[in-house]
Amino acid sequence: MHQFLPYAWFDGKCVLFEDATISVATHALHYGTGAFGGMRALPNPADPNEILLFRADRHARRLSQSARLLLTELSEDTIHSAIVAFLRANKPTCPVYLRPFVWTSDLGIAPRLHNIETDFLIYGLELGDYLSPEGVSCRISSWTRQEDRSLPLRGKISGAYITSSLAKTEAVKSGFDEAILMNSRGKVSEASGMNLFIVRDGVLITPGVDQDILEGITRASVIELAKAMGVEVVERAVDKSELFVADEVFLSGTAAKVTPVRRVESTDLPAQRPLMETLRERLTAITEGRDPAYDHWVTRVRLDG
């Protein structure tokens, strides 16, 4: 059972989690006309009255842009203010995951995005490791990642995640931890809810934004860190066969953080992952507020403010 935080942001204010309810006739429930974000927040190890948010500005920008893809306006300032109020109401004492969500709240049956009401909420839950930090096994999914010409994949549109759900369950029911989806052109796209990286001959490689991926914030952070370390980074199409011969394969995402892939299908991958380990350690230090060079990536929220 999830340990949800006691308060949610709902209808413009903080309310008890169990009081944040919607109608069975809600448009987004039937048509997937919503967009969500995901943010990790953790108490500052050096100051329990301070909460650290990783790249909160980028998360707010992406959710605001996702809302625009649904033809609604949700400003970054509105998102940020609500998150601060939400955290101060809940005063979390352990690492938590925040789920901000903008959705069509109208009670109608026509699939549309015009002349329709929208709303915004936030809830949260305690979350440690979403995937095992020791590594996961992956299967190549029989499901194909959608194309940007059929869905606006630059946003986290809730309806798009039926494919992720099908792929994840298919993987788990067939004995794997996670799924890797190919795109319609037969190239590697991403996992069910994470971006993917491989390392070959010291080069960090990841599917480019033209491969129908979500523009992940953790992905962008990994790329920036690697370049700052002097690592060559290439964003390009990745063939399935490259997964089996790569020196390292790992996933990245807000929930997953940086997670190694230890096996793809029946192929065991190398146990030594020096570049991934270095990147993971650096990201951990940054999110915990222990890296002054990247302190600008951390938003500090005072609970006693």
Disulfide bonds with the S-S distance in Angstrom:
none
